[in-house]
Amino acid sequence: MNKVKLGNKPMLYPYPVVMLGANVEGKANFMALGFVGITNINPGMIAMGVAKNHFTTLGIQENKTFSINLPSEDMLKVTDYVGIVSGEKEDKSKLFNVFYGETQTAPMIEECPLNMECKVLEILDLGGVDYIIIGEIIENYARESVLTDGNPDVEKMNPMVFSMFDNRYFGIGDYLGKGWSVGREFEAK
C-alpha cells in the first residue's frame, strides 16, 4: 500500500465556500465558512462547524437563526475579505445588499446566487474549538437567472470550493455525467 498517514485533520476535499450570516446585536454580519454540509433532505437540514469565539457565533446564539449564502466566483475577493476581518472591528453589513426572509433575523446577501434561511435546531459543544450547529432550512432563495427547470444550476451559479491546508480557491469544473444514471453503465466484475 502506498498511502501516507496525514493525521486527524478534516480533509473531506474540497470544502464548499459559503458566507455565513447572522444578526449580531441587531446588525447583519457575515463570515466565510467551509465547514458546512447538508445533513437531511426532508426536512432540509444543514450542519456546520463554527469557531466558538467568532463574532458571528454570538448572533447565532442570540437569535437562533442564520443564513448560508453561496457566492459566485466573481465574489472571490469580498468572500475572502469577510473571512479575514472580524465583525467586532468592521461593519460587514455595508459590503452587500442585505435582505431578510421569514425569520426576520437571518441576514442574506442579495448578490449571492443562492441563499438559505435557517433556524437553529441544536448547538453542540463536543469539546473542540468549534460548535457544531445544526439548522433547519426554512427557505431557499435563488436568483432567477441561475435556475434551470426551477432548480439551481451549478454551471450558472459558478460556486467556489476551497482547499484548506494550502488555502487555495477553485472553480467547480466540467460536467461529468448524470447522477443515478452513469453507474448503470458500470459492470461489476
Backbone torsions as a table, in degrees:
resi	resn	phi	psi	omega
1	MET	NA	129.9	179.6
2	ASN	-106.2	56.8	179.1
3	LYS	-110.1	144.4	178.3
4	VAL	-109.8	130.3	176.5
5	LYS	-71.0	134.2	-178.7
6	LEU	-115.7	-3.2	177.6
7	GLY	88.1	179.6	-178.1
8	ASN	-82.3	85.8	178.7
9	LYS	-132.2	148.7	178.5
10	PRO	-76.3	88.7	-172.8
11	MET	-111.1	37.8	173.7
12	LEU	-81.1	90.8	-172.0
13	TYR	-89.9	149.9	-14.8
14	PRO	-83.5	166.6	176.9
15	TYR	-85.9	142.2	171.5
16	PRO	-69.6	153.5	175.4
17	VAL	-108.6	117.4	177.3
18	VAL	-133.5	165.3	169.1
19	MET	-114.5	120.9	179.2
20	LEU	-85.9	130.7	179.9
21	GLY	-117.8	143.3	175.0
22	ALA	-157.3	145.9	171.7
23	ASN	-79.7	129.1	176.7
24	VAL	-121.5	117.5	-178.1
25	GLU	52.3	43.3	174.9
26	GLY	82.5	3.3	-177.8
27	LYS	-124.1	139.1	178.6
28	ALA	-64.4	136.0	176.2
29	ASN	-138.9	149.1	-178.1
30	PHE	-136.5	150.8	174.3
31	MET	-143.4	151.8	175.0
32	ALA	-76.6	145.3	-176.4
33	LEU	-148.8	139.8	176.4
34	GLY	-121.3	-17.5	-178.5
35	PHE	-87.9	75.6	-174.8
36	VAL	-150.9	145.4	178.1
37	GLY	-166.7	157.0	176.7
38	ILE	-73.3	136.5	-178.8
39	THR	-121.6	-13.5	-179.7
40	ASN	-155.3	144.6	-177.1
41	ILE	-92.4	-35.7	-176.8
42	ASN	-146.9	105.5	0.6
43	PRO	-72.9	155.1	179.1
44	GLY	-62.4	126.2	179.2
45	MET	-132.4	153.7	-179.2
46	ILE	-135.4	147.3	175.8
47	ALA	-128.3	148.9	-179.8
48	MET	-151.4	154.6	173.2
49	GLY	-105.9	119.6	-177.0
50	VAL	-128.4	128.9	-177.9
51	ALA	-54.9	136.9	-178.3
52	LYS	-61.4	-30.0	-174.8
53	ASN	-94.6	4.0	178.7
54	HIS	-73.0	145.0	178.4
55	PHE	-59.0	-41.3	-179.8
56	THR	-60.4	-34.3	-179.9
57	THR	-59.9	-36.1	177.7
58	LEU	-58.7	-42.3	179.8
59	GLY	-67.3	-36.5	177.9
60	ILE	-65.2	-42.7	177.9
61	GLN	-66.8	-37.2	-177.4
62	GLU	-68.1	-46.7	-172.1
63	ASN	-103.1	-16.3	-176.6
64	LYS	61.0	30.1	175.3
65	THR	-141.2	161.7	175.5
66	PHE	-164.3	169.3	175.0
67	SER	-127.6	151.2	171.3
68	ILE	-114.5	121.1	-177.1
69	ASN	-117.0	120.8	-176.8
70	LEU	-95.0	105.7	-178.1
71	PRO	-79.3	157.1	174.0
72	SER	-93.4	168.3	-177.5
73	GLU	-56.4	-32.4	-179.2
74	ASP	-71.2	-5.1	177.7
75	MET	-103.5	15.7	-175.5
76	LEU	-53.2	-52.2	-174.1
77	LYS	-65.1	-44.4	-179.5
78	VAL	-69.4	-33.7	177.6
79	THR	-64.5	-47.2	178.3
80	ASP	-63.2	-38.7	-180.0
81	TYR	-59.5	-44.9	-178.8
82	VAL	-68.2	-15.6	174.0
83	GLY	-87.2	-14.7	-178.1
84	ILE	-91.4	-41.8	-175.1
85	VAL	-100.4	149.2	179.7
86	SER	-92.3	141.3	175.2
87	GLY	-65.7	-15.5	175.0
88	GLU	-66.9	-30.9	-175.9
89	LYS	-107.7	-21.2	-174.3
90	GLU	-135.2	134.0	177.4
91	ASP	-80.7	98.1	-177.2
92	LYS	-83.6	-7.0	179.2
93	SER	-65.6	-25.8	-177.4
94	LYS	-81.8	-4.9	179.8
95	LEU	-77.7	-18.6	-172.3
96	PHE	-136.0	164.3	165.2
97	ASN	-84.1	112.3	-174.7
98	VAL	-97.9	138.2	173.9
99	PHE	-134.6	162.7	-179.5
100	TYR	-125.5	152.0	178.5
101	GLY	-110.8	-139.7	-173.4
102	GLU	-62.7	-38.5	-176.1
103	THR	-74.9	-24.8	-177.4
104	GLN	65.5	5.0	179.5
105	THR	-130.7	6.1	178.7
106	ALA	-112.4	95.9	-176.7
107	PRO	-68.5	136.6	-179.9
108	MET	-123.1	155.3	-174.1
109	ILE	-101.1	113.8	-178.2
110	GLU	-59.5	-35.1	-177.1
111	GLU	-68.5	-20.5	178.8
112	CYS	-75.9	139.5	-179.6
113	PRO	-64.8	-29.0	-176.8
114	LEU	-139.7	137.0	179.5
115	ASN	-132.7	143.1	175.2
116	MET	-121.7	123.3	177.0
117	GLU	-96.0	124.9	-171.7
118	CYS	-130.2	151.9	170.4
119	LYS	-116.1	144.8	-177.9
120	VAL	-71.7	130.5	172.1
121	LEU	-99.5	-35.9	-176.1
122	GLU	-158.8	139.4	169.9
123	ILE	-118.6	114.6	-176.4
124	LEU	-105.0	135.4	173.3
125	ASP	-112.7	99.7	-176.6
126	LEU	-99.3	13.8	173.8
127	GLY	98.2	-6.1	177.9
128	GLY	-88.0	-168.9	179.3
129	VAL	-78.9	-16.4	-179.1
130	ASP	-106.6	149.8	161.5
131	TYR	-83.1	144.8	170.0
132	ILE	-97.3	115.2	-176.2
133	ILE	-110.4	125.0	178.0
134	ILE	-110.3	128.6	-178.7
135	GLY	-130.3	152.8	172.5
136	GLU	-94.6	134.9	177.6
137	ILE	-79.1	113.3	-178.9
138	ILE	-79.4	-41.9	-178.8
139	GLU	-158.6	148.7	172.8
140	ASN	-110.4	142.9	178.2
141	TYR	-128.0	130.8	-179.5
142	ALA	-133.5	145.5	171.4
143	ARG	-66.5	131.9	-177.0
144	GLU	-56.6	-32.9	-177.0
145	SER	-68.1	-12.8	179.8
146	VAL	-103.3	8.9	-178.9
147	LEU	-97.4	144.4	169.8
148	THR	-130.9	121.8	-177.1
149	ASP	54.4	36.3	176.3
150	GLY	81.2	4.3	-179.7
151	ASN	-122.3	150.1	176.5
152	PRO	-58.6	136.6	-179.0
153	ASP	-109.7	115.7	-175.2
154	VAL	-55.8	-41.3	-178.6
155	GLU	-65.7	-34.4	178.9
156	LYS	-77.9	-30.1	-178.2
157	MET	-77.9	-30.1	-177.4
158	ASN	53.9	53.2	179.6
159	PRO	-72.3	169.5	179.7
160	MET	-116.7	159.7	171.0
161	VAL	-129.2	164.7	-172.4
162	PHE	-130.6	140.9	174.1
163	SER	-105.4	107.5	-166.5
164	MET	-64.2	-52.3	-167.6
165	PHE	-82.3	-6.9	170.6
166	ASP	-119.1	3.6	173.6
167	ASN	53.2	57.9	179.2
168	ARG	-126.4	140.2	175.5
169	TYR	-96.0	148.8	177.1
170	PHE	-140.3	157.6	168.7
171	GLY	-81.9	176.4	-175.0
172	ILE	-75.1	-47.3	-178.5
173	GLY	111.7	-167.1	-172.8
174	ASP	-85.7	153.1	173.1
175	TYR	-65.7	133.7	-177.0
176	LEU	-109.8	-32.1	-177.9
177	GLY	167.4	169.2	-177.3
178	LYS	-88.9	129.2	178.7
179	GLY	-65.9	151.5	-177.8
180	TRP	57.3	28.6	-179.2
181	SER	-142.9	-55.3	-175.9
182	VAL	-60.9	-28.0	178.7
183	GLY	-65.2	-21.8	178.0
184	ARG	-66.8	-18.8	179.1
185	GLU	-83.6	-11.2	-178.3
186	PHE	-85.5	132.1	177.0
187	GLU	-113.4	116.8	179.4
188	ALA	-67.6	137.7	-178.2
189	LYS	-102.0	NA	NA
